[in-house]
Amino acid sequence: MVPKPKSHQTSGNAGFFLIAGPCVVESSEICFSIAHKLKELCERLQIQLIFKASYRKANRTKLDSFTGIGDERALMILSNIRSEFEIPVCTDIHSADEAAFAGQVADILQIPAFLCRQTDILIAAGKTGRTVNIKKGQFLSPEAMGFAADKVLETGNKNIMLTERGTTFGYTDLVVDYRSIPIMKSFGFPVVLDVTHSLQQPNQSSGVTGGRPEMISTLAKAGIAAGVDGIFIETHPDPANAMSDGANMLHLDRVEKLLESLVKLAQAR
């Protein structure tokens, strides 16, 4: 078992923390190249960095969609990134029995939006003692997220984050209601805006989720202005060929410019 992680409820001198990385662990090479670039940028800009990649993707539209390279192999890559770059790592879990397994490596266990009401998953994650990042369901009000947080609190674990990731708008689009940020912050936990997932266009006829990456900067800036504690961005050196969620990712080469603008906004609020 890795040492108990430090608190991730501080934002550093930049005024916000960053959760970023590829959607899923594709290979050691890709993950390390992304982590190296992000670490370099965040150190210069004094942003607290949390590296995120799913060790496995359970929620896929099509049966033949890529789900991962193997659980143990993917978690080993995350463990190596944690050690090499001395940064916390975050990964999704999809069932209660995954919590203890993933919690041996991950500092933050992320509850996918579709699973945010699943009591057994929330309790299992809370019992690990790890920070639990609960993503707000696309179908849920921000007020209802207080009940999800309460389930984790019942385990004695107060290390909780809540993440806004858009609300279903029709069948194939999402919108962000920025009122959800102060509402969820009123519960007393850090609130994150998942920018790239909020720009997904799900349920496309092709069976592959679309996206609007050209709107990343707009949503992220609005989130900072609305008072989020953290920004969540999936990024990749070649989004067009990413194994998952490439349609809504930010190209790795564009992260620097975005972070610089966000730091200026955060320091002015």
FENGINOR-V774740 format. One record per pair of residues at least 12 apart in sequence whose C-alpha atoms are under 10 Angstrom apart, sorted by sequence separation. I is the first residue (numbers start at 1). GAP is how many residues later the second one is. D is the distance in Angstrom with one decimal. If there is no record, write none. Layout:
# FENGINOR-V774740
[[I,GAP,D] [I,GAP,D]]
This chain:
# FENGINOR-V774740
[[22,12,7.7] [38,12,9.4] [39,12,9.0] [55,12,8.7] [56,12,4.9] [78,12,8.6] [90,12,9.5] [91,12,9.1] [99,12,9.9] [110,12,9.7] [122,12,8.4] [136,12,9.1] [149,12,8.4] [164,12,7.8] [165,12,9.5] [166,12,9.3] [181,12,8.1] [199,12,5.4] [200,12,6.6] [220,12,8.8] [234,12,8.9] [237,12,9.7] [238,12,9.3] [239,12,6.2] [21,13,6.5] [22,13,9.4] [38,13,8.4] [54,13,9.3] [55,13,6.6] [56,13,7.7] [78,13,8.7] [90,13,9.6] [109,13,9.8] [135,13,9.8] [149,13,8.0] [164,13,8.8] [180,13,10.0] [198,13,8.8] [199,13,5.4] [200,13,8.5] [220,13,9.0] [235,13,9.0] [236,13,6.8] [237,13,8.7] [238,13,6.6] [239,13,8.6] [20,14,9.0] [21,14,7.1] [35,14,9.5] [54,14,8.3] [55,14,8.0] [56,14,7.4] [91,14,9.1] [92,14,9.2] [111,14,8.5] [134,14,7.7] [148,14,9.4] [164,14,8.7] [166,14,9.7] [197,14,8.3] [198,14,9.1] [199,14,6.8] [234,14,8.1] [235,14,5.2] [236,14,6.7] [237,14,5.7] [238,14,7.8] [20,15,8.6] [35,15,9.4] [55,15,7.7] [56,15,6.4] [90,15,8.9] [91,15,6.4] [110,15,8.6] [134,15,7.7] [178,15,9.4] [196,15,8.3] [197,15,9.7] [198,15,9.9] [199,15,9.2] [233,15,9.6] [234,15,5.3] [235,15,4.7] [236,15,5.4] [237,15,4.9] [238,15,9.5] [35,16,6.8] [55,16,6.0] [56,16,9.9] [75,16,8.9] [89,16,7.9] [90,16,5.5] [91,16,8.5] [92,16,8.6] [93,16,6.6] [94,16,9.0] [95,16,9.2] [109,16,6.7] [133,16,9.4] [146,16,9.2] [164,16,7.3] [196,16,8.4] [197,16,9.7] [199,16,7.4] [233,16,7.4] [234,16,6.4] [235,16,5.6] [236,16,5.2] [237,16,7.0] [21,17,8.2] [34,17,9.0] [35,17,9.3] [54,17,9.7] [55,17,8.4] [88,17,9.4] [89,17,5.3] [90,17,6.0] [91,17,6.6] [92,17,5.9] [93,17,6.2] [94,17,7.2] [108,17,9.4] [109,17,9.0] [116,17,9.8] [117,17,9.4] [132,17,9.0] [145,17,7.7] [163,17,9.6] [164,17,7.3] [176,17,9.2] [196,17,7.1] [198,17,9.9] [199,17,7.5] [216,17,8.7] [233,17,7.2] [234,17,8.8] [235,17,5.5] [236,17,8.7] [237,17,9.6] [20,18,7.9] [55,18,8.5] [56,18,7.8] [88,18,7.3] [89,18,5.5] [90,18,4.5] [91,18,5.6] [92,18,4.5] [93,18,6.1] [94,18,7.2] [116,18,6.2] [134,18,9.6] [145,18,9.5] [163,18,8.7] [176,18,9.9] [195,18,9.3] [198,18,9.0] [234,18,9.1] [235,18,9.1] [236,18,10.0] [19,19,9.9] [55,19,5.1] [56,19,9.2] [88,19,5.6] [89,19,6.4] [90,19,5.9] [91,19,5.7] [92,19,5.9] [93,19,7.4] [109,19,9.1] [115,19,8.8] [116,19,6.4] [117,19,9.2] [162,19,9.3] [176,19,9.2] [196,19,8.9] [197,19,9.8] [235,19,9.1] [236,19,9.8] [18,20,9.4] [31,20,9.3] [54,20,8.3] [55,20,6.0] [87,20,9.3] [88,20,7.6] [89,20,8.9] [90,20,6.7] [91,20,8.7] [92,20,6.5] [94,20,9.6] [95,20,8.8] [109,20,9.8] [110,20,10.0] [115,20,8.5] [116,20,6.5] [117,20,8.2] [132,20,7.9] [142,20,9.5] [164,20,8.9] [195,20,9.0] [196,20,6.5] [199,20,8.7] [235,20,7.9] [31,21,9.5] [53,21,9.1] [54,21,8.9] [55,21,9.4] [91,21,9.8] [94,21,7.4] [108,21,9.5] [109,21,6.7] [110,21,8.4] [111,21,7.3] [112,21,8.7] [113,21,7.2] [114,21,8.3] [115,21,9.0] [116,21,6.2] [131,21,9.9] [142,21,9.7] [163,21,8.7] [195,21,6.3] [196,21,9.8] [198,21,8.5] [234,21,10.0] [31,22,8.2] [53,22,9.6] [55,22,9.0] [93,22,9.4] [96,22,9.1] [99,22,7.5] [103,22,8.0] [107,22,9.2] [108,22,5.8] [109,22,6.3] [110,22,5.9] [111,22,6.1] [112,22,6.9] [113,22,4.6] [114,22,8.2] [115,22,7.5] [116,22,9.9] [142,22,8.3] [162,22,7.1] [176,22,6.8] [195,22,8.6] [233,22,9.0] [55,23,8.1] [82,23,8.4] [95,23,8.8] [96,23,9.0] [97,23,9.2] [98,23,8.6] [99,23,9.1] [102,23,9.5] [107,23,5.7] [108,23,4.7] [109,23,5.0] [110,23,4.6] [111,23,4.9] [112,23,5.7] [113,23,5.2] [114,23,5.5] [117,23,9.4] [126,23,9.7] [129,23,9.8] [161,23,9.6] [162,23,8.4] [174,23,9.0] [175,23,6.9] [176,23,8.9] [195,23,9.3] [196,23,8.8] [18,24,8.3] [53,24,10.0] [54,24,9.3] [82,24,8.6] [94,24,9.8] [96,24,5.8] [97,24,8.0] [99,24,9.3] [100,24,7.5] [103,24,10.0] [104,24,8.8] [106,24,7.7] [107,24,6.4] [108,24,5.7] [109,24,6.1] [110,24,6.0] [111,24,6.0] [112,24,8.1] [113,24,4.2] [114,24,7.4] [116,24,9.2] [161,24,9.5] [174,24,6.2] [175,24,7.8] [195,24,6.3] [196,24,9.0] [17,25,9.2] [53,25,7.8] [79,25,9.0] [80,25,9.4] [82,25,9.1] [95,25,7.9] [96,25,4.3] [99,25,5.9] [100,25,7.4] [103,25,6.5] [105,25,9.9] [106,25,9.0] [107,25,8.8] [108,25,6.7] [109,25,8.5] [110,25,7.4] [111,25,9.0] [112,25,7.9] [113,25,6.7] [114,25,8.4] [123,25,9.7] [126,25,8.2] [127,25,8.0] [132,25,8.7] [162,25,9.5] [173,25,9.0] [174,25,6.7] [175,25,9.5] [194,25,9.3] [195,25,6.0] [52,26,8.7] [75,26,9.4] [79,26,5.6] [95,26,5.6] [96,26,7.6] [98,26,8.5] [99,26,5.2] [100,26,9.9] [102,26,9.6] [103,26,8.6] [104,26,9.4] [111,26,9.9] [113,26,8.9] [114,26,9.7] [122,26,7.5] [123,26,10.0] [126,26,4.9] [127,26,9.6] [129,26,8.8] [131,26,8.0] [132,26,8.9] [133,26,8.6] [134,26,7.5] [135,26,8.4] [136,26,7.0] [137,26,9.2] [138,26,8.8] [140,26,9.8] [141,26,8.6] [162,26,10.0] [173,26,7.9] [174,26,6.8] [193,26,8.7] [194,26,8.5] [195,26,9.7] [25,27,9.1] [26,27,9.1] [51,27,8.6] [75,27,7.3] [78,27,7.2] [79,27,7.6] [94,27,7.5] [95,27,9.2] [96,27,7.9] [97,27,7.5] [98,27,8.6] [99,27,8.7] [100,27,8.5] [101,27,9.6] [103,27,6.8] [113,27,9.2] [117,27,9.4] [122,27,8.4] [123,27,9.8] [124,27,9.9] [125,27,7.5] [126,27,7.3] [127,27,9.4] [128,27,9.2] [129,27,8.4] [130,27,7.9] [131,27,8.0] [132,27,6.3] [133,27,5.8] [134,27,6.2] [135,27,5.9] [136,27,5.8] [137,27,8.3] [138,27,7.1] [139,27,9.0] [140,27,7.5] [161,27,9.3] [162,27,6.9] [163,27,8.6] [164,27,7.5] [165,27,8.7] [166,27,8.9] [173,27,6.9] [174,27,6.8] [193,27,7.6] [14,28,9.1] [24,28,8.4] [25,28,5.6] [26,28,9.4] [75,28,9.9] [77,28,9.7] [78,28,7.7] [79,28,10.0] [93,28,8.2] [96,28,5.4] [97,28,9.2] [99,28,8.6] [100,28,6.2] [103,28,9.5] [117,28,8.7] [122,28,9.4] [123,28,6.2] [124,28,8.4] [126,28,8.3] [127,28,5.8] [129,28,5.9] [130,28,9.5] [131,28,4.6] [132,28,4.9] [133,28,4.5] [134,28,5.0] [135,28,4.5] [136,28,5.5] [137,28,7.7] [138,28,5.9] [139,28,6.1] [140,28,9.2] [160,28,9.3] [161,28,5.6] [162,28,6.5] [163,28,5.6] [164,28,6.2] [165,28,6.3] [166,28,8.1] [172,28,8.5] [173,28,4.7] [174,28,8.3] [195,28,8.4] [231,28,9.7] [17,29,9.2] [18,29,6.8] [19,29,8.6] [20,29,7.5] [21,29,8.5] [22,29,8.8] [23,29,7.6] [24,29,4.8] [25,29,6.0] [26,29,8.8] [72,29,9.4] [75,29,9.0] [76,29,7.9] [93,29,10.0] [95,29,8.7] [96,29,7.2] [99,29,7.1] [100,29,9.7] [116,29,8.2] [119,29,7.9] [122,29,6.4] [123,29,5.5] [126,29,5.8] [127,29,7.7] [128,29,8.4] [129,29,8.6] [130,29,7.0] [131,29,5.5] [132,29,6.2] [133,29,5.7] [134,29,6.1] [135,29,6.2] [136,29,6.5] [137,29,8.2] [138,29,4.2] [139,29,6.2] [160,29,6.2] [161,29,5.1] [162,29,4.9] [163,29,4.5] [164,29,5.0] [165,29,4.9] [166,29,8.5] [172,29,5.2] [173,29,6.4] [193,29,9.8] [194,29,9.3] [12,30,10.0] [16,30,9.5] [17,30,5.6] [18,30,6.1] [19,30,6.1] [20,30,6.5] [21,30,5.6] [22,30,6.8] [23,30,5.3] [24,30,4.4] [25,30,5.6] [26,30,9.7] [51,30,8.3] [71,30,9.6] [72,30,9.3] [75,30,6.7] [95,30,9.4] [100,30,9.6] [117,30,8.5] [118,30,8.5] [121,30,9.7] [122,30,5.7] [123,30,8.6] [125,30,9.1] [126,30,7.5] [127,30,7.0] [129,30,7.7] [130,30,8.8] [131,30,7.4] [132,30,8.4] [133,30,6.9] [134,30,9.0] [135,30,6.9] [136,30,8.1] [137,30,7.4] [138,30,5.2] [139,30,9.5] [159,30,8.2] [160,30,7.4] [161,30,5.9] [162,30,6.2] [163,30,5.7] [164,30,5.9] [165,30,6.8] [166,30,9.7] [168,30,9.5] [171,30,8.7] [172,30,5.0] [173,30,8.5] [193,30,6.4] [14,31,6.7] [15,31,8.9] [16,31,6.7] [17,31,4.7] [18,31,5.0] [19,31,4.7] [20,31,5.3] [21,31,4.8] [22,31,5.4] [23,31,6.1] [24,31,6.0] [25,31,7.5] [51,31,8.2] [71,31,9.0] [75,31,8.3] [99,31,9.4] [116,31,9.9] [117,31,6.2] [120,31,9.1] [121,31,9.4] [122,31,9.5] [123,31,7.8] [124,31,8.6] [126,31,5.6] [135,31,9.8] [136,31,8.7] [137,31,9.0] [138,31,9.0] [158,31,8.7] [159,31,9.4] [160,31,9.3] [161,31,7.3] [162,31,8.7] [163,31,6.5] [164,31,8.5] [165,31,8.1] [166,31,7.5] [167,31,7.8] [171,31,7.5] [172,31,5.5] [173,31,9.6] [192,31,8.6] [193,31,8.7] [231,31,9.4] [13,32,8.3] [14,32,5.5] [15,32,7.6] [16,32,7.4] [17,32,6.1] [18,32,6.1] [19,32,5.9] [20,32,5.3] [21,32,5.8] [22,32,8.0] [23,32,9.1] [24,32,6.6] [25,32,9.4] [50,32,9.4] [93,32,8.5] [116,32,6.7] [117,32,9.8] [119,32,6.8] [120,32,10.0] [122,32,9.9] [123,32,6.5] [125,32,9.2] [126,32,8.4] [163,32,9.9] [165,32,5.9] [166,32,4.5] [169,32,9.7] [171,32,6.8] [172,32,6.6] [192,32,9.8] [216,32,8.5] [12,33,9.6] [13,33,5.6] [14,33,5.2] [15,33,9.1] [16,33,9.6] [17,33,7.7] [18,33,8.3] [19,33,6.1] [20,33,8.0] [21,33,9.3] [23,33,9.5] [24,33,7.0] [116,33,9.4] [118,33,9.6] [119,33,8.8] [122,33,9.3] [123,33,9.9] [126,33,8.3] [164,33,9.4] [165,33,4.6] [166,33,7.7] [168,33,9.6] [171,33,8.8] [172,33,9.5] [213,33,9.4] [215,33,9.3] [216,33,8.6] [217,33,9.5] [12,34,6.2] [13,34,6.7] [14,34,8.0] [18,34,9.7] [19,34,9.6] [23,34,8.7] [51,34,9.7] [58,34,9.3] [117,34,9.3] [123,34,9.5] [126,34,8.7] [164,34,8.0] [165,34,8.4] [166,34,8.8] [168,34,9.2] [193,34,9.8] [211,34,8.3] [213,34,7.1] [214,34,8.6] [216,34,7.4] [11,35,9.0] [12,35,5.6] [13,35,8.4] [55,35,9.6] [56,35,8.6] [57,35,8.0] [58,35,8.8] [59,35,8.6] [142,35,9.3] [145,35,9.9] [165,35,9.4] [192,35,9.5] [193,35,6.6] [196,35,9.7] [197,35,8.8] [198,35,10.0] [209,35,9.1] [210,35,7.9] [211,35,8.4] [212,35,7.3] [213,35,4.8] [214,35,9.6] [215,35,10.0] [11,36,6.8] [12,36,5.5] [50,36,10.0] [51,36,7.0] [52,36,8.8] [53,36,7.9] [54,36,7.8] [55,36,6.4] [56,36,7.6] [57,36,8.8] [58,36,6.7] [138,36,7.9] [141,36,9.8] [191,36,8.6] [192,36,5.7] [193,36,8.2] [194,36,8.6] [195,36,7.0] [196,36,7.4] [197,36,8.1] [208,36,9.3] [209,36,7.0] [210,36,8.4] [211,36,5.0] [212,36,5.8] [213,36,6.2] [214,36,8.6] [10,37,10.0] [11,37,5.9] [12,37,9.3] [49,37,10.0] [50,37,6.2] [51,37,6.4] [52,37,5.7] [53,37,6.6] [54,37,4.7] [55,37,7.2] [56,37,8.2] [57,37,8.4] [58,37,9.6] [138,37,9.2] [142,37,8.4] [143,37,7.9] [146,37,9.5] [150,37,9.7] [172,37,8.9] [173,37,9.2] [174,37,9.8] [191,37,5.6] [192,37,5.8] [193,37,6.4] [194,37,6.2] [195,37,5.9] [196,37,5.5] [197,37,8.1] [208,37,8.6] [209,37,8.9] [210,37,5.3] [211,37,4.4] [212,37,8.8] [213,37,6.4] [221,37,8.8] [225,37,9.2] [229,37,9.6] [10,38,7.8] [11,38,9.0] [49,38,6.7] [50,38,5.2] [51,38,4.7] [52,38,4.6] [53,38,5.5] [54,38,5.3] [55,38,8.6] [56,38,8.9] [138,38,9.7] [142,38,5.2] [145,38,9.5] [146,38,7.4] [149,38,8.6] [172,38,8.8] [173,38,8.8] [190,38,7.7] [191,38,5.4] [192,38,4.4] [193,38,5.1] [194,38,4.4] [195,38,5.8] [196,38,6.2] [208,38,9.9] [209,38,7.2] [210,38,6.8] [211,38,8.2] [213,38,9.0] [217,38,9.8] [220,38,8.5] [221,38,9.7] [224,38,6.9] [228,38,9.3] [9,39,9.8] [48,39,8.8] [49,39,7.5] [50,39,5.5] [51,39,6.1] [52,39,5.9] [53,39,7.8] [54,39,8.1] [141,39,7.8] [142,39,8.0] [145,39,7.2] [146,39,10.0] [172,39,9.9] [173,39,9.9] [190,39,5.7] [191,39,6.4] [192,39,5.5] [193,39,5.9] [194,39,6.3] [195,39,8.3] [196,39,8.8] [208,39,8.9] [209,39,8.6] [220,39,9.4] [223,39,9.4] [224,39,8.9] [227,39,8.3] [8,40,8.4] [26,40,9.4] [48,40,9.6] [49,40,8.9] [50,40,6.8] [51,40,8.7] [52,40,8.8] [92,40,9.9] [142,40,9.3] [143,40,6.6] [144,40,9.1] [146,40,9.3] [149,40,8.9] [189,40,9.3] [190,40,7.5] [191,40,8.8] [192,40,6.7] [193,40,8.7] [194,40,8.7] [217,40,9.5] [218,40,9.9] [221,40,7.9] [222,40,9.6] [224,40,9.9] [225,40,7.0] [226,40,9.9] [8,41,9.4] [26,41,9.5] [27,41,9.4] [90,41,9.1] [92,41,9.1] [142,41,6.4] [143,41,6.8] [146,41,6.6] [178,41,9.6] [217,41,6.5] [220,41,9.7] [221,41,6.2] [224,41,6.8] [225,41,7.2] [8,42,8.5] [24,42,9.2] [25,42,9.4] [26,42,6.8] [27,42,7.7] [90,42,9.3] [91,42,9.5] [92,42,9.9] [141,42,9.7] [142,42,6.0] [145,42,8.9] [146,42,9.8] [181,42,8.1] [185,42,8.9] [216,42,8.8] [217,42,9.4] [220,42,7.5] [221,42,9.6] [224,42,6.0] [227,42,8.0] [24,43,8.0] [25,43,6.7] [26,43,6.6] [90,43,8.7] [141,43,9.8] [142,43,9.7] [143,43,9.5] [146,43,9.9] [176,43,8.3] [185,43,8.3] [221,43,10.0] [222,43,9.5] [223,43,9.8] [224,43,9.7] [225,43,9.0] [226,43,9.0] [24,44,6.9] [25,44,7.2] [26,44,9.9] [136,44,9.7] [143,44,9.1] [178,44,8.1] [182,44,7.6] [184,44,9.9] [185,44,9.0] [217,44,8.9] [221,44,7.3] [225,44,6.7] [24,45,9.1] [25,45,9.3] [28,45,9.3] [32,45,8.5] [36,45,9.1] [40,45,9.9] [178,45,7.2] [181,45,6.9] [182,45,7.4] [200,45,8.3] [217,45,8.8] [221,45,8.9] [224,45,8.2] [25,46,9.6] [27,46,9.2] [28,46,8.3] [31,46,7.9] [32,46,9.2] [35,46,7.3] [39,46,7.4] [176,46,10.0] [180,46,9.6] [181,46,7.2] [182,46,8.2] [200,46,10.0] [201,46,8.9] [27,47,7.9] [31,47,8.3] [35,47,9.5] [39,47,9.4] [55,47,8.5] [176,47,9.5] [178,47,9.8] [179,47,8.2] [181,47,6.5] [200,47,7.7] [201,47,8.5] [25,48,9.2] [26,48,8.0] [28,48,9.3] [29,48,9.5] [32,48,9.0] [36,48,9.5] [39,48,8.3] [136,48,9.8] [178,48,6.8] [181,48,9.4] [197,48,8.4] [199,48,9.2] [200,48,5.9] [25,49,5.9] [28,49,5.9] [32,49,6.7] [35,49,9.7] [36,49,7.5] [178,49,9.5] [196,49,9.0] [199,49,6.2] [200,49,9.3] [24,50,8.8] [25,50,8.6] [27,50,8.0] [28,50,8.6] [31,50,8.0] [35,50,7.6] [110,50,10.0] [113,50,8.8] [178,50,9.6] [196,50,9.9] [197,50,10.0] [198,50,8.8] [199,50,9.1] [26,51,9.8] [108,51,9.2] [109,51,9.7] [110,51,9.1] [111,51,9.7] [112,51,9.8] [113,51,9.1] [196,51,9.3] [197,51,6.9] [25,52,7.9] [28,52,9.0] [32,52,9.2] [35,52,9.2] [108,52,9.1] [110,52,9.7] [111,52,9.7] [113,52,7.9] [196,52,5.6] [197,52,8.4] [25,53,8.2] [28,53,8.9] [32,53,9.1] [59,53,8.9] [108,53,9.3] [110,53,9.6] [113,53,9.8] [195,53,9.2] [196,53,6.0] [52,54,9.4] [58,54,9.8] [195,54,9.4] [196,54,7.5] [51,55,9.8] [59,55,8.7] [195,55,9.7] [51,56,9.9] [52,56,9.0] [54,56,9.1] [135,56,9.8] [50,57,9.0] [51,57,9.7] [133,57,9.4] [134,57,9.7] [135,57,8.8] [50,58,8.8] [52,58,9.4] [133,58,9.2] [134,58,9.7] [135,58,9.4] [136,58,9.9] [133,59,8.9] [135,59,8.6] [164,59,9.8] [138,60,9.2] [164,64,9.5] [163,65,9.4] [25,66,9.7] [163,66,10.0] [24,67,8.8] [162,67,10.0] [163,67,8.8] [164,67,9.9] [165,67,9.3] [21,68,9.6] [23,68,9.6] [24,68,9.5] [161,68,9.5] [162,68,9.8] [163,68,9.2] [164,68,9.6] [19,69,9.6] [20,69,9.5] [21,69,9.4] [161,69,9.4] [163,69,8.6] [19,70,8.8] [20,70,9.1] [19,71,8.0] [2,77,8.9] [8,80,8.5] [2,81,10.0] [7,81,9.9] [5,82,9.9] [6,82,8.5] [5,83,7.4] [5,84,9.7] [1,99,10.0] [4,99,9.9] [8,99,9.0] [1,100,9.9] [4,100,9.6] [7,100,9.3] [8,100,8.7] [2,101,8.7] [3,101,9.1] [5,101,8.8] [6,101,8.3] [1,102,8.3] [2,102,6.1] [3,102,9.3] [4,102,9.9] [5,102,5.6] [1,103,5.0] [2,103,6.4] [4,103,7.6] [5,103,8.5] [1,104,7.3] [2,104,8.6] [3,104,9.2] [2,105,8.8] [9,122,9.4] [7,123,9.5] [8,123,7.7] [4,124,9.8] [5,124,9.1] [6,124,9.6] [7,124,7.9] [4,125,7.8] [5,125,7.2] [6,125,9.3] [4,126,7.4] [5,126,8.2] [4,127,9.8] [61,141,8.9] [61,142,7.7] [65,142,9.3] [61,143,9.4] [65,143,8.6] [62,144,9.5] [63,144,9.8] [61,145,9.7] [62,145,6.1] [61,146,5.9] [62,146,7.7] [60,147,9.1] [61,147,6.9] [60,148,8.8] [61,148,8.0] [60,149,9.3] [9,150,8.2] [8,151,8.2] [9,151,8.6] [7,152,7.5] [8,152,9.2] [9,152,8.1] [7,153,10.0] [8,153,8.9] [19,173,8.7] [16,174,10.0] [18,174,8.9] [19,174,9.6] [20,174,9.6] [23,174,9.9] [17,175,8.8] [18,175,9.8] [19,175,8.7] [68,175,8.8] [16,176,9.2] [67,176,8.5] [68,176,9.5] [66,177,6.3] [67,177,8.2] [65,178,8.5] [66,178,6.9] [11,179,9.6] [65,179,8.2] [9,180,8.0] [10,180,8.6] [52,180,8.9] [9,181,6.2] [49,181,9.7] [51,181,9.9] [52,181,9.0] [53,181,8.5] [8,182,8.9] [9,182,9.5] [48,182,9.2] [50,182,9.3] [52,182,8.0] [47,183,9.9] [51,183,9.8] [52,183,9.8] [60,184,9.1] [57,187,8.6] [38,197,9.7] [34,201,7.8] [34,202,6.9] [33,203,9.3] [34,203,7.4] [33,204,8.5] [31,205,8.9] [30,206,8.1] [31,206,10.0] [30,207,8.0] [16,208,8.1] [30,208,9.8] [15,209,9.1] [23,210,9.3] [24,210,9.4] [16,211,9.1] [17,211,9.3] [18,211,8.9] [19,211,7.2] [20,211,8.2] [21,211,8.9] [22,211,8.6] [23,211,5.9] [45,211,9.4] [15,212,9.6] [16,212,7.4] [17,212,6.5] [18,212,5.6] [19,212,6.2] [20,212,5.7] [21,212,7.0] [22,212,5.2] [23,212,7.6] [30,212,10.0] [47,212,8.9] [15,213,9.4] [16,213,5.0] [17,213,4.6] [18,213,5.0] [19,213,4.6] [20,213,4.9] [21,213,5.1] [22,213,5.2] [23,213,8.4] [15,214,7.4] [16,214,5.1] [17,214,6.4] [18,214,5.9] [19,214,6.4] [20,214,5.4] [21,214,5.4] [22,214,5.6] [38,214,8.6] [41,214,8.6] [42,214,9.0] [45,214,8.0] [15,215,8.7] [16,215,7.2] [17,215,8.7] [18,215,7.7] [19,215,8.2] [20,215,6.8] [21,215,7.2] [22,215,9.1] [37,215,8.1] [41,215,6.6] [45,215,7.4] [20,216,9.8] [26,216,8.3] [37,216,9.1] [40,216,9.9] [47,216,8.4] [22,217,9.2] [26,217,7.0] [38,217,8.2] [42,217,8.4] [46,217,9.1] [11,218,6.8] [24,218,8.9] [25,218,9.0] [26,218,9.0] [34,218,7.3] [37,218,9.3] [38,218,8.6] [41,218,8.3] [42,218,9.8] [45,218,7.6] [10,219,8.2] [11,219,7.4] [23,219,8.4] [24,219,7.5] [25,219,9.6] [33,219,9.8] [37,219,9.2] [41,219,9.3] [9,220,8.2] [10,220,9.3] [22,220,8.3] [23,220,8.1] [24,220,6.7] [9,221,9.1] [22,221,9.2] [23,221,6.0] [24,221,8.8] [8,222,10.0] [22,222,8.4] [23,222,6.4] [22,223,8.8] [23,223,8.2] [22,224,9.0] [23,226,8.4] [22,227,8.2] [21,228,9.7] [22,228,9.6] [21,229,9.9] [22,230,9.7] [21,231,9.2] [20,235,9.9] [18,241,9.1] [14,245,9.6] [14,246,9.7] [16,246,8.8] [15,247,9.3] [16,247,7.9] [14,248,8.7] [15,248,7.1] [14,249,5.5] [15,249,9.4] [13,250,9.2] [14,250,8.4] [15,250,9.2] [16,250,7.1] [14,251,9.6] [15,251,5.5] [16,251,9.4] [14,252,6.9] [15,252,6.4] [13,253,9.8] [14,253,6.8] [15,253,9.6] [13,254,8.8] [15,254,9.2]]
